[in-house]
Structure formats: structure tokens, C-alpha cells
Amino acid sequence: MQYQLLIYVDEKDFADIPQSQFAQTSEDYRIFTENLIKASVFVSGERLHLSSSAATVRSKDGKIVSTHGPFAETKEQLGGFYIINCKSLEEAIEWASQCPAAKRCAVEVRPIVLMK
């Protein structure tokens, strides 16, 4: 079964991050991704641009309306994701606990309904 690891971060925490810390975080993610690939559970994963570059599309009074930026004011924003193939939710949670974001942010583990 496929699971999505949704990585939530407070973008404000990364505004003034020292370059050395950013480089170390990037290396931590590279190693984590490499471990997923070696274990043959990696399907895909990407880092997202800041939420200020997003647009939200919804229906309002029967019309499609788009707004720039995220719709909800939240402390944490979706910063990236992984899709992994695991035998169980417990296995997916174990992988999520190894994600660098689990040490300082939040990682939501959600089963994927395949649309086939």
C-alpha cells in the first residue's frame, strides 16, 4: 500500500536559518531519501516552494474562484512530501519517524487511495 508522508514546517523558522544549518538539513534529507530508495519503498518525493507562491481554487456561489497564497492562516505549512510503498501503516510510521522533519516539525502519514 502507498502512503504519503506530508511534511509540515513553520516557514518562519527557515527565514533566517544559517547557511551551514540549511546545508546540513539538505544533507539529512538526501540521506533519508537514499535510505528509502535502498529499501525499495521510495515512490516519489519533492520539496515545495513557499506557501506564498501557492494559489487556492474553490467553488463559491457556483463559480470557480482562485486566490493567491494559502487559504488558511496556519502555524505550519506543507513544505514537501514523500510517497512510499509499505506493507503496513506501522512500517510507514517507522519511516516517517526517520524523516528529518520528525525531529523539529510534523510528518503526517496518510494512506493513499489509488485511483486505478
Buried (B, 14 or more C-beta within 10 A) or exposed (E): BBBBBBBBBBEEEEEEEEEEEEEEBEEBBEEBBEEBEEEEBBEEBEEBEEBEEBEEEEEEEEEEEEEEEBEEEEEBBBBBBBBBBBEEEEBBBEBBEEBBBBEEBBBEBEEEEEEE
